[in-house]
Amino acid sequence: MGHLARKEEILRKLQKRLHQNPVGLPEHSSVFEILSILFDEREAEVGAKFPLGLVTLEEIEKATGLQANELNGILKGMMKKGLVVSSMKEGKVRYLLSPGLTGFFEFTFMRTNETLPMKRLAELMAIYKNTPEFIQEFFSPGTTRGKAYIYSSVLPEVKSEVLRFDEAAEHIKKAGRGSLGKCYCRHEAWHLGKNCSAPIEDICISLGNASDFLVDQGFARRASVEELLNTLKKAEDLGLVHIGDNVQEQTTFICNCCGCCCGFLQGITQFQLKHAITTTNYIAQVDQEECNGCGLCSDRCQIKAIKMEGDYPEVDREFCIGCGVCAYHCPTEAMKMIEREKRVIPPKTYRELMIRLMKEKGRV
């Protein structure tokens, strides 16, 4: 009994530490079971004492009181699970305790792991992501964790250069390298028997340093820029929404999302939260003279922001995220993407995004 009480105490300390992240992990019975499955006792102890931000091995040694040789082994195991991520900075390895979302919740379903009770984890994560505590944390008003990217092919012929960060293809070209992996949302839904027909394999894109880590740890495979761009085209043909980091530069991921399984889009489709993700700087608008009333735009919209009103579609301007799915699939090109009256400018870098989220939640 004493051992179980000690483990419970460690898990509670771990949850409190994880809740200090820019996107925290609120207390709930389901999250403690998730943590107990993913973290062994030593990993939980290290996680509970992990310093904030990207830190060196020496800083983790000081915080945990463990020696480098022991700590290296624990960190290696945690990275294989996606519980810790690493990157090179100024020629030195730095470590970051992975957040729950976006973090080790996703990593868990980015590969098939026969050693874990995947169905149970899927059930627990589904329960947790529907709790009021999580919804408030992940979809809190203010700066959002993710943003929509527009299909490049549907952009107006004349567009402002400052808005190029709205295009998924531009982020891929600037990164110069990336990887492909499973759609963790649809893989999780598959374990529950609720996934749609959209692809699970080789559809989620990671870029730059993030892709290096995922490839090294077996969460994804290396892919060329050309293959990543072809994946975007495949996703567009399927009518999926490009969603990535809410940043102008150095984005780490681009997911190709459906409205039924995607955790970001469920904020809109399931919880009717208009602010669930940051929109592009474009919005859909129908030209009734060119519209044949086929209703394909309404059928294709992943967030149901377009409805047929009589013979013509009507765009809900409060919910439209400006992804371009409707315009791409419009057979008469009647659906146009026009620039919004007010520009939506996200944080410049990932670091700036994290700082802004921390400030808004009073965690700095």
Phi, psi and omega in degrees: 000322180298322179296317180295321179295322179293317179296319178299319179296318179297317180296324178293321177294321178296315179299319179296320178295316180296331180285352176278351181290162177307319168249105189277185181230088184300154181292134175193149183303322182295325183289329178292324177291321176301312181296323181293331178282318188276327183254128167280177189297319180293319179296320179296321178296315179296315180300320182295334182254006186293129178296156178288148175079187177282123186226160179275168176299322180298321179292325178289321175305312182297319183288326186261339184078010180265151177281156186302318183295320177289318182295320179303318179294318180294315181296322179299316178295322180292323178293323178298332178268352184080014180279337174228141174243156181227157175204161178268132176220122181054041177075010182230142179287132175241149184239148178225129173291118184297135173290172175290303177228135344281127187180236189288342171301312181290315181304323181302325182256012176274354172211162178275122182237102184290346181277349182253149175282081190297320180297318179295319178298319178299317179297314181296317181293324176296318177299312185297317184288353176256005178280147176303326181296314180291316182302318178296320182289311187280328184247027181298144179301151182116213179293134180260157180288324183237163177220157176276147172245146183269150172293124183300326186290347182254006180292150174301152181298324177254117180220156182282134180299329182296343183265009183297339178293350177284347185261124179300320182299325180295321179295322179294314181296320180292322180294321177078353178199156180188191181212166178237141179212185179293151165282108184294328180295313181287329176294317176299314180296328179298320179294340179260359182072027185238007183287154177271190184274355179295154186297149172256319185276143171050049182229338178269132185251133169239153189229156172058222182301325179298320180292325178301313180297313183297321178292314180302323184265003175083016178274342183207171177243149180296139178222145179287163176301320180298317180293324178295319178294323176294327177294320175301316181296318177300316180296321180293321177297331179273352179079028179272154183265131175280123176229134179216192178303144178277067183220163174273328186226156171059043177295146184260336182213152169224113177264153177245104203249146171256156182286342185272324186256331188294128180297324178292309184289337176297337174301329178269308188288328183260322186250001177054041179263109184296334185263015187301321174225160178281135181282168168282180178272019181233161179215148182282143177212130183269140171261104187296333180293331180263348185283135177259004176072024184289336179080007182296326179297321179293319179294323186279335185298119184290340182247010177056042178269001178236128179229148177281126176242097186071234184272352188231152176283149176235129182268128174280102187292340179283335183254337183303127181262357175074034184281332178092003180302315183296315181294322181297323185262002179288119185290339181251003183060030179282333179274121183247152172256118181245155180290140176292153180294325180246126181288146178249106184252112182281171174304153185289313184233170177300318180299317179295322177299313182296319179297317180296318178297319179297317180296317182295332180262007177066035183251018175233000000 
